[in-house]
């Protein structure tokens, strides 16, 4: 009787000492599905992160360029006559606006906490929107300094400036003009830009008030 009872308990001990083959197969299958899901999940996350990084870089590029153009146009030094006689329009040292080019005397940072007056031209060279500048000289002494060309945006197909103001002193209402001859400043300057075909970037019209 004792031997029979002992023999009956052996299968129970064997089952409790490990996993069956079916349990191992199920566990390995579930583990394989988890690995596949983890792999595709990581790939999807990396793809989304790369797309977000490219989008942020493009947006940052446009934002930085817009801030630069706005800063240049709102920091045009004017004659002190405007503060002495508030009724007179703001008069710049030099300002000449055309459809495809804008030239003026503005302030550029020196990197030492100060600004220096410079002859600045915003224009399109090939497919590059650039700022062309050189130090402003009240009196020419010898050969003028060589201008510096700094790239603002690339892959630009079209650049257009427009100027809001009175077309003549006798005009009754202001309008958008294709050209502006200074030295008085227009009320508004509009910068319109289009990128080359296939470029997904979009530049909304930038409208700046130089007199501010």
FITORGU-52386 format. One record per residue: residue in three letters; x, y, z of N, C-alpha, C in turn. Coordinates in steps of 0.001 Angstrom, whole numbers, padded with zeros to 6 digits, always signed. Example, Ala and Ser with C-alpha at 12.3 -4.5 7.8 and 13.67 -1.06 7.14 Angstrom:
ALA+013190-005690+007800+012300-004500+007800+013200-003300+007800
SER+012850-002250+007080+013670-001060+007140+012900+000030+007870
END
This chain:
UNK+000828-001213+000000+000000+000000+000000+000859+001259+000000
UNK+001937+001241+000736+002811+002409+000798+003503+002648-000523
UNK+003930+001530-001150+004606+001690-002437+003664+002233-003502
UNK+002448+001781-003500+001473+002256-004490+001193+003738-004299
UNK+001064+004143-003056+000817+005565-002785+002002+006420-003229
UNK+003231+005896-002989+004411+006637-003418+004489+006794-004914
UNK+004139+005726-005622+004165+005786-007080+003128+006770-007615
UNK+002022+006907-006970+000994+007843-007443+001413+009302-007259
UNK+002298+009577-006351+002693+010967-006117+003786+011435-007077
UNK+004494+010551-007782+005591+010933-008664+005170+011857-009808
UNK+004073+011587-010535+003676+012502-011617+003392+013914-011120
UNK+002822+014063-009925+002524+015381-009404+003809+016161-009167
UNK+004861+015511-008669+006133+016177-008439+006774+016618-009748
UNK+006681+015803-010791+007280+016136-012075+006571+017337-012715
UNK+005231+017407-012582+004505+018527-013179+004824+019839-012464
UNK+005053+019783-011179+005307+021011-010429+006755+021462-010512
UNK+007649+020670-011079+009065+021028-011127+009441+021856-012350
UNK+008589+022120-013368+008938+022882-014564+007721+023135-015432
UNK+007989+023721-016684+006928+024035-017629+006819+022929-018671
UNK+005636+022790-019184+005428+021822-020265+005886+022428-021587
UNK+006016+021603-022602+006448+022070-023920+005458+023074-024503
UNK+004170+022844-024312+003156+023766-024828+003268+025139-024177
UNK+003525+025167-022883+003674+026445-022194+004897+027211-022701
UNK+006000+026494-022962+007186+027147-023493+006934+027721-024883
UNK+006217+026975-025725+005909+027458-027075+005052+028721-027012
UNK+004057+028727-026142+003194+029905-026005+003989+031105-025503
UNK+004860+030881-024518+005661+031974-023975+006602+032547-025031
UNK+007247+031666-025820+008138+032143-026873+007376+032899-027952
UNK+006176+032444-028274+005361+033135-029278+004982+034534-028817
UNK+004527+034617-027578+004175+035936-027027+005396+036842-026980
UNK+006545+036294-026604+007767+037084-026548+008168+037581-027942
UNK+007974+036741-028961+008272+037158-030331+007380+038297-030785
UNK+006070+038207-030446+005163+039302-030796+005578+040601-030102
UNK+006017+040478-028855+006451+041667-028132+007682+042288-028780
UNK+008626+041448-029227+009811+041977-029897+009446+042684-031198
UNK+008530+042089-031971+008111+042711-033228+007425+044044-032963
UNK+006527+044065-031973+005841+045314-031650+006814+046376-031157
UNK+007788+045942-030345+008777+046893-029848+009619+047465-030979
UNK+010001+046600-031922+010822+047072-033037+010074+048089-033885
UNK+008833+047763-034276+008073+048692-035103+007697+049944-034324
UNK+007490+049801-033028+007191+050976-032228+008367+051928-032165
UNK+009571+051397-032011+010768+052240-031991+010982+052901-033344
UNK+010808+052149-034430+010977+052725-035766+009966+053834-036020
UNK+008714+053615-035596+007694+054649-035777+008027+055887-034958
UNK+008485+055679-033724+008862+056821-032892+010014+057612-033475
UNK+011025+056912-034001+012160+057604-034613+011735+058366-035862
UNK+010843+057781-036659+010375+058475-037861+009615+059742-037498
UNK+008749+059660-036500+008000+060838-036065+008948+061902-035517
UNK+009954+061469-034768+010913+062421-034194+011722+063116-035284
UNK+012147+062359-036313+012887+062960-037419+012031+063959-038188
UNK+010755+063592-038435+009857+064504-039139+009631+065772-038329
UNK+009448+065626-037029+009253+066792-036176+010500+067676-036154
UNK+011678+067056-036130+012921+067830-036124+013080+068626-037406
UNK+012779+067983-038561+012890+068703-039832+011889+069853-039900
UNK+010675+069632-039405+009663+070687-039425+010068+071851-038535
UNK+010584+071536-037349+011017+072594-036427+012178+073380-037018
UNK+013121+072689-037665+014256+073385-038269+013807+074337-039377
UNK+012860+073891-040205+012370+074755-041276+011627+075953-040700
UNK+010785+075715-039696+010049+076815-039081+010991+077782-038401
UNK+012014+077243-037721+012972+078117-037057+013723+078955-038073
UNK+014046+078389-039224+014754+079127-040258+013933+080321-040727
UNK+012642+080104-040965+011779+081188-041416+011561+082214-040311
UNK+011370+081761-039091+011158+082688-037974+012387+083571-037756
UNK+013572+082956-037788+014793+083732-037591+014982+084754-038709
UNK+014688+084371-039954+014828+085300-041076+013828+086443-040956
UNK+012592+086127-040569+011593+087176-040398+011963+088145-039291
UNK+012491+087635-038184+012914+088517-037090+014071+089413-037520
UNK+014995+088862-038326+016130+089655-038793+015655+090798-039683
UNK+014795+090509-040658+014301+091554-041560+013507+092597-040782
UNK+012679+092156-039855+011891+093108-039062+012808+094001-038216
UNK+013843+093413-037623+014759+094200-036809+015495+095241-037649
UNK+015923+094863-038857+016626+095812-039718+015731+096981-040119
UNK+014465+096688-040427+013578+097744-040918+013032+098623-039799
UNK+012984+098121-038582+012465+098927-037473+013569+099644-036708
UNK+014814+099467-037110+015929+100141-036454+016653+101085-037411
UNK+015913+101633-038359+016494+102593-039291+016643+103932-038572
UNK+017853+104436-038425+018024+105729-037742+017405+106859-038545
UNK+016704+107746-037833+016017+108862-038468+016606+110177-038011
UNK+016300+111199-038737+016765+112543-038405+016061+113026-037142
UNK+016739+113792-036287+016095+114278-035068+015016+115316-035305
UNK+014809+115739-036542+013764+116733-036809+012383+116199-036504
UNK+012219+114842-036590+010907+114267-036325+010528+114438-034864
UNK+011512+114338-033945+011212+114515-032533+011036+115983-032174
UNK+011731+116886-032895+011581+118312-032642+010246+118817-033173
UNK+009882+118370-034357+008603+118748-034977+007780+117485-035199
UNK+006929+117119-034242+006182+115858-034366+005303+115793-035601
UNK+004933+116918-036183+004064+116881-037347+004762+116471-038623
UNK+006075+116522-038634+006823+116162-039841+007005+114654-039932
UNK+007024+114103-041172+007253+112660-041320+008677+112284-040957
UNK+008869+111020-040575+010202+110526-040230+011078+110524-041479
UNK+012280+111042-041330+013223+111156-042441+014453+110335-042109
UNK+014793+109388-042974+015967+108546-042770+017189+109196-043406
UNK+018351+108671-043066+019580+109154-043696+019546+108836-045186
UNK+019097+107642-045521+018944+107231-046919+017952+106082-046964
UNK+017050+106110-047935+016067+105046-048097+015597+105055-049541
UNK+015827+103948-050226+015388+103794-051613+014785+102410-051772
UNK+013512+102387-052085+012825+101107-052224+012383+100848-053652
UNK+012673+099661-054135+012211+099209-055442+011443+097897-055275
UNK+010930+097383-056386+010159+096155-056305+011016+094978-055892
UNK+012231+094901-056407+013093+093747-056153+014278+094069-055248
UNK+014329+095270-054678+015501+095668-053893+015111+096782-052927
UNK+015726+096745-051746+015495+097784-050749+016841+098183-050156
UNK+017198+099479-050285+018472+099986-049788+018207+101093-048791
UNK+018990+101103-047710+018840+102126-046682+020087+102123-045810
UNK+020204+103149-044989+021254+103218-043985+020643+102792-042660
UNK+021155+101699-042102+020631+101169-040858+021734+100884-039868
UNK+021344+100318-038756+022290+099964-037694+022491+098456-037674
UNK+023752+098052-037618+024107+096646-037498+024871+096436-036196
UNK+024572+095355-035466+025307+095095-034220+026754+094743-034506
UNK+027651+095240-033657+029080+094971-033824+029533+093727-033083
UNK+028689+093191-032200+029081+092048-031386+029681+092447-030059
UNK+029846+093750-029828+030407+094250-028572+029383+095079-027797
UNK+028122+094857-028069+027063+095586-027384+026741+096935-027985
UNK+027319+097274-029119+027051+098543-029789+026649+098276-031233
UNK+026141+099333-031885+025747+099257-033285+026587+100229-034098
UNK+026702+099921-035380+027402+100826-036277+026525+101072-037497
UNK+026497+102301-038017+025712+102565-039223+026321+101846-040423
UNK+025445+101327-041261+025899+100565-042422+024968+100820-043592
UNK+025517+100765-044780+024726+100820-046011+024215+099405-046285
UNK+022913+099210-046183+022302+097886-046226+021421+097774-047466
UNK+021505+096653-048135+020642+096354-049281+020086+094947-049123
UNK+018776+094843-049157+018094+093546-049163+017708+093234-050597
UNK+018152+092079-051098+017912+091763-052501+018004+090258-052718
UNK+017669+089863-053926+017739+088466-054335+018891+088308-055312
UNK+019856+087448-054965+020983+087132-055847+020846+085662-056239
UNK+020481+085438-057484+020219+084066-057916+018984+083541-057205
UNK+019168+082544-056375+018082+082006-055561+018325+082248-054077
UNK+019169+083231-053759+019512+083527-052375+018987+084905-051989
UNK+018239+084949-050912+017812+086207-050321+018910+086644-049365
UNK+019550+087776-049665+020751+088162-048939+020597+089582-048409
UNK+021453+089905-047434+021655+091273-046991+023074+091668-047379
UNK+023167+092683-048208+024442+093182-048711+024749+094469-047951
UNK+025863+094499-047221+026120+095664-046382+027601+096015-046367
UNK+027855+097263-046032+029202+097771-045822+029113+098957-044864
UNK+030165+099246-044111+030116+100357-043162+029782+101666-043855
UNK+028905+102438-043222+028499+103720-043792+029564+104770-043495
UNK+029939+105513-044514+030935+106568-044383+030306+107903-044757
UNK+030421+108867-043868+029885+110194-044158+030667+110859-045287
UNK+031959+110653-045291+032802+111206-046336+033712+110107-046869
UNK+033745+109965-048189+034573+108938-048798+036036+109351-048733
UNK+036847+108506-048147+038291+108737-048069+038974+107526-048697
UNK+039362+107673-049925+039954+106552-050629+038877+105631-051183
UNK+039260+104397-051451+038316+103433-052011+037342+102956-050940
UNK+036067+102792-051281+035098+102338-050287+035383+100902-049867
UNK+034979+100515-048657+035218+099142-048210+034437+098145-049045
UNK+034952+096956-049119+034303+095916-049900+033034+095442-049194
UNK+031908+095351-049896+030659+094950-049232+030697+093488-048800
UNK+029923+093201-047781+029787+091843-047254+028403+091328-047593
UNK+028337+090137-048147+027070+089519-048526+026779+088383-047549
UNK+025671+088488-046845+025265+087481-045867+023975+086834-046331
UNK+023979+085513-046391+022804+084777-046848+021737+084735-045759
UNK+020486+085039-046125+019362+084959-045199+018557+083692-045448
UNK+018136+083488-046677+017382+082288-047050+017841+081829-048427
UNK+017789+080527-048634+018167+079939-049928+016945+079347-050616
UNK+017130+079012-051883+016095+078377-052696+014867+079271-052832
UNK+015104+080573-053009+014032+081553-053177+013840+081808-054666
UNK+012593+081761-055112+012279+081941-056527+011838+083367-056842
UNK+011176+084028-055875+010622+085355-056151+010665+086187-054885
UNK+011082+087458-055027+011128+088411-053919+010511+089718-054390
UNK+009596+090239-053583+008881+091454-053977+008676+092357-052759
UNK+009053+093624-052906+008816+094637-051889+007679+095552-052344
UNK+006907+096032-051375+005854+097020-051633+005842+097997-050465
UNK+005362+099229-050753+005475+100314-049784+004124+101016-049663
UNK+003657+101144-048428+002366+101766-048161+002581+103219-047742
UNK+001934+104122-048476+002063+105534-048155+001371+106371-049199
UNK+001500+107670-049075+000906+108588-050035+001754+108623-051298
UNK+001147+108424-052464+001933+108458-053701+002493+109833-054006
UNK+001913+110869-053464+002405+112241-053674+001928+113104-052511
UNK+002563+114230-052283+002142+115083-051163+000704+115557-051267
UNK+000175+115623-052479-001200+116120-052652-002218+114994-052659
UNK-001769+113735-052563-002703+112605-052579-003527+112602-051302
UNK-004753+112117-051404-005670+112143-050266-005642+110864-049449
UNK-005267+109757-050061-005274+108483-049341-004046+107663-049724
UNK-003485+106912-048763-002312+106088-049073-002701+104829-049841
UNK-001708+104208-050451-001908+102975-051201-000589+102226-051266
UNK-000634+100979-051746+000585+100197-051925+001276+100644-053198
UNK+002587+100899-053086+003382+101382-054203+004509+100413-054491
UNK+004912+100347-055758+005997+099444-056163+007370+100032-055910
UNK+007469+101327-055665+008757+101983-055423+008546+103117-054439
UNK+009627+103439-053715+009570+104527-052744+010918+105229-052718
UNK+010880+106515-053026+012093+107318-053012+012118+108127-051723
UNK+013156+107887-050888+013277+108583-049615+013653+110039-049788
UNK+014132+110670-048754+014537+110029-047507+013407+109784-046496
UNK+012198+110290-046766+011103+110006-045848+010761+108521-045896
UNK+010299+107996-044778+009997+106573-044678+008532+106309-045004
UNK+008246+105192-045638+006845+104819-045842+006210+104389-044523
UNK+004897+104356-044518+004202+103898-043311+004425+102414-043073
UNK+004405+101631-044152+004572+100177-044057+005454+099696-045200
UNK+006155+098594-044945+006916+097889-045970+006469+096429-045957
UNK+006121+095924-047123+005682+094530-047240+006744+093724-047980
UNK+007101+092588-047397+008086+091684-048004+007345+090404-048390
UNK+007282+090151-049675+006589+088956-050189+007617+088058-050866
UNK+007552+086781-050550+008568+085849-051039+007926+084508-051381
UNK+008437+083893-052438+008007+082556-052836+009245+081699-053063
UNK+009150+080446-052616+010273+079529-052775+010147+078757-054087
UNK+011231+078116-054458+011262+077369-055716+010285+076206-055681
UNK+009949+075706-056860+009007+074596-056959+009555+073373-056229
UNK+008691+072717-055481+009093+071546-054712+009519+071848-053301
UNK+009725+073120-052972+010106+073501-051615+008844+073662-050787
UNK+008671+072880-049708+007414+072936-048950+007292+074158-048050
UNK+008326+074967-047917+008266+076117-047031+007334+077199-047583
UNK+006720+077933-046663+005807+079016-047036+006148+080249-046219
UNK+006380+081353-046908+006707+082622-046260+005463+083506-046289
UNK+004789+083711-045178+003660+084643-045174+004145+086071-045349
UNK+003290+086909-045935+003685+088303-046159+004121+088939-044845
UNK+005302+089540-044860+005847+090227-043690+005603+091720-043873
UNK+004837+092320-042973+004512+093746-043035+005150+094421-041830
UNK+005992+095413-042093+006759+096085-041040+006478+097590-041126
UNK+006379+098231-039957+006206+099670-039874+007547+100311-039522
UNK+008299+100832-040494+009628+101390-040186+009590+102567-039222
UNK+008510+103331-039194+008466+104519-038351+008362+104181-036887
UNK+008069+102932-036558+008002+102558-035153+009397+102390-034555
END
